[in-house]
Amino acid sequence: MFDNLSQRLGQVVKNLRGQGRLTEANIQDALREVRVALLEADVALPVVRDFIAKVKEKAAGQEVMQSLTPGQMLIGIVHGELTALMGDQAAPLSFASQPPAVFLMAGLQGAGKTTTCGKLAAPIRERGKKKILMVSCDVYRPAAIEQLRTVAGQAEADFFPSAPDQKPLDIARAALDHAKRHFHDVLIVDTAGRLHVDAAMMQEIKELHAALNPVETLFVVDAMQGQDAVNTAKAFNDALPLTGVVLTKLDGDARGGAALSVRHITGKPIKFAGIGEKLSGIEVFHPERMASRILGMGDVLSLIEEARKSVDHAEAMKTVQKLKSGKGFDLDDFKAQIQQMKKMGGLSSLVDKLPGAGQLQSGDLAQGEKQMQRIEGIINAMTPQERRKPELIKASRKRRIATGSGVQVQDVNRLLNQFEQAQKMMKSLGKGGLSKMMRGMKGMMPGMR
């Protein structure tokens, strides 16, 4: 989402190379570029003005440290201010109430409220074995109630049934009573949205808030809305005592100004970011890590956390044993590594969290994703024996595999060559040759140098 902003800010650093210190003139030129980059990213104008003023104040007259260039010094200041703009530190969910802790979801139609209800189940369970109940008070949108029922089932949460002919306030009160009587720890309430802010919707959600007294009132906003997201956030913040914001579709290709504006406008912390359509596609919003990603510094901590959640540890240990022995690494293992990467959000999600990722073009990543799918298809077209012993795959087998996977024989040959290289690297890694393996990986990924 922040590709263009990252590239523009990276250009600011390049323009400052070779200059001995930060001066009034070069700060002015650099901040002009930063201002344009933020405006192009659809960040609200008042937010941009305030941000630029703070960066200018901190940068003016600062001597460049001996180990830093002026560009690095300015980026350090920009990083600090971006972090402050988005909230300084992660804000956890609050459970400080007598059970059930009520979470009220607010936002416009299409922002992703219903899916977010299901996505929140995982971080809630991380706080302990909590019993979750979900209820839909959206009696206006066709199939909204059934959608939440499906989401609740996928999230392994209980569902309180409601009907379109009921009043939202009656549904909410009945669900709260049910949650108390059945000892639920958390009640998540999905509310109705509209295509735009209107008085009737605001009045309804105010009444729901008064009746439920939620411990968390979360404003769900589509990060791809741009300036509209800021106006909507302000309207909801004026009407409700919001406790936090959930940004959805942060993995989209929009300019991402909402992520940088909504915290400043509402004064409320961004608690979570939606990064995919699956219920696992949500992450705690860490302002400092997001600032690092925007500036092309990567986000290795989030990458490690994602790996811990997504990687099959039993399979990983099997691979480790094969590495140690230096033999037995076959095409099934090769395919398993691709599937593990897909669980972690695919190539683009991983690269986004790596330092220097801004140097890779989106076309390269798309090509890489396509290549991974092709490889998986080719391996699926092989017999179990061929996966275990690739040396059996001769001309006739290659033709059969190519036909079965819808590719050319050259693609099968390319895969077998790549696998042979990977096998050699795995043996090298098993013997402690990490540096050799890293040298061998150069050129295997698009854009890698």
C-alpha angles and dihedrals in degrees: 000000000000097000096116093044091049092051093049093049090047088055090055089060092049092051091055095052116122095022116122100215145000108271133180089256100049092041089053092050093045094047090050087060092045090050092051091046092053094046091049088052087059095248111162114264096236089052092050092050093050093045095050091047092054094046091048092050093052096042099047111108096354112149114227113248114242092248095047137069121223089254092054091046092053093045088053090055092045089050091053093048093046088053091050091046091056095044112281096248143018116280114215124212115268122235094172098134141081107277130301097056104204120219113194115199117209133178147098125302112276095024091112102256097145095049090044089057088062094041091056091061092080098052089043091054090050086070089062139290097320123175109228129201123190128197134179120220091177102113095159107060115075113250093001092128093048090048091057090046089057093045091049090052092051091048092049091239129135118257127216109210121231135171135223092242092060126091114250092232092053091048092051094049092047091049092050091050090048091049091052094047094047096044099243115173096207134027115197113198119200111203134199121268133197132210087252138011112280136171096247093055093047093049091050095051091046089056091048090050092050092049097045102035091207122208088214126034104185122194109211112205133178107239089209093064095085115187092002089062090059093051092047092048091052092050093051092043090054091050101040137035093243117198098192150343132245114203113207130197093025086151091063127107098248123115096262100224091141091067090057097039109040097068092050093047098045100030086221123122123254101237104179141013124211110223105173146005096260120089088247089059098100133095137184108262110242109185094201093050092046090051089052091051092049090052093048094251093121129225108253094164092059089046090055092047091049090050091051091053099041108033118095100233095199091054090044091054090051090054091048090054090050090050091051093050091046092223142073097054102140140170092274087061089046089054091045090057090054091049091050089053090050090052088056091056101276132270096309092053092050095045091048088064096047122095113256093019091137089075090069117086120230088237090058091052093047089050090049092051090049091049091052091052090049091051092050090049092051093049090048089056091059126089119248089252092053091051091052094044111028090173087076091066106102132159100294093044091048090054091050092048092047091051092046094051097038096242138111124269087246089063091054090049090049091052093049090050091049090048091051089052091047090049090054091048091050090053089048091050091049088057093048097262097138095145090053090050093051091051090050092053093061110112095014092099122054110257095012116134 
